[in-house]
Amino acid sequence: MANNEPLISKIKTAFANKDFRKLKKIYDDLVNLILIEQNKMYVELAVVVYALSKMLTKPRYYKEKFEESMKAIEKAMEKIENEGINEKNVNELKETIKKTELIDRRFVLDMIIKGQLKTASLLYAKGLSLSATSKLTGIIKEEILSYAGKTMMFERIKEEKNVRKRLEIAKKLLLSD
Amino acid sequence: MEKTIFCDSSSLISIAEACMLDVFEFFYKKGVNFFITDLIEEEIIKKPLSMEMKGYQLSALRLKRLIEKEILTVIKTEKKATDELLNILNNIFFADGKPIKLIDAGEVNLILAAEELNVYSLLIDERTTRLLIEAPFKISEHLEDEIGLNININQKNLREASRILSKFHVIRSTELITVAYLDGFFSKYEDQLSFFEASLYRLRYNGCAISFDEIKELIDIVRKNE
């Protein structure tokens, strides 16, 4: 995936500049790209970018106790920049982010897991079926549905068949003659 | 086959997570058959039960019990036929010259198994498959809005998909519960209308793809009938 190296450079620069808005934009573009390319490595990368952008919005990560870990994250990205995007390198970056969060853990779900859920839910909202989303992201259907049900994604498309018509079908199917 | 419904994993999950699986037994006793495919059994029972994360095991165990009680019937399916339809459905919408693979074997498998038994009634809470059956052009519009690219349609594949899919009728768990309410499912409660209304919201929050406006409309229809 050598042709993707500019992407990791963009991520690295945005993180070094503490530019969470830029990271958010990269994340949004990546999710659209995943919809078309259906590449699992892009999914992993999107999850990482989501986690990095979230970290930058939390003031605690700017404190001294995180300095070393934040540098380790930059180093892990440098490695990807030099060696290319592959499973091993992206996993190393994910582990470094997880370790950083553990220094001052606040939530049961870590940011990588939140990133996985968010990415799966977005792909489902954008139009992938539930099974396709689950297969591509590795997130189980129950988690995707639970997340999606609490968003406004179901308000975004007006159903072709109205409620009254669907209810009539259900009555015919289920009630005794 | 009279009064038989093929159930998708999305509906089984939202109904199970809303603790309303009794509704299947309620209709089963009135002569309605509920079928699932072996692939769906794998997804909603075997997978959650084998996972380290225990959060969804209770629903899986409850669903397993429905199979043991023969309220849900598992139908064995073939991979080859699934692949053929999957190929058609996943080569309808194109962006940047590439097909957008919207659907996976889980959904296609259900449609084929139902067709094989001449059953054209599906219970699906998931939005994409339902739209593909009822209004595929809406998927194209939605994708254009979401990705910001022109979506091209392979008309031949769309026609073939419509030929197969247009025979099907789809209901969601919310319609299932509404008919159950009309048929006395909540009659043990003094304030059954409140239980019914709360159930609709519970199903939505557990993933049933229904808008809040549609829920209000369903409640209005039921109230006006009383």
Interface residues (C-beta under 8 A of the other chain):
Chain A: N32 L35 I36 E37 Q38 Y124 A125 K126 G127 L128 S129 L130 S131 A132 S134 K135 I140 K141 E142 E143 I144 L145 S146 A148 G149 K150 M153 F154 E155 R156 I157 E159 E160 K161 N162 V163 R164 R166 L167 I169 A170 K171 L173 L174 L175 S176
Chain B: K3 I5 S9 S10 I13 S14 E17 F27 K30 G31 V32 E43 I44 K47 P48 M51 G55 Y56 S59 A95 D96 K98 I100 K101 L102 I103 D104 A105 G106 E107 S121 D125 E126 R127 T128 T129 L131 E134 A135 K138 I139 H142 L143 E146 I147 G148 H169 V170 I171 R172 E175 L176 T178 V179 A180 L182 D183 R204 Y205 N206 G207 C208 A209 I210 S211 F212 D213 E214 E217 L218 I221
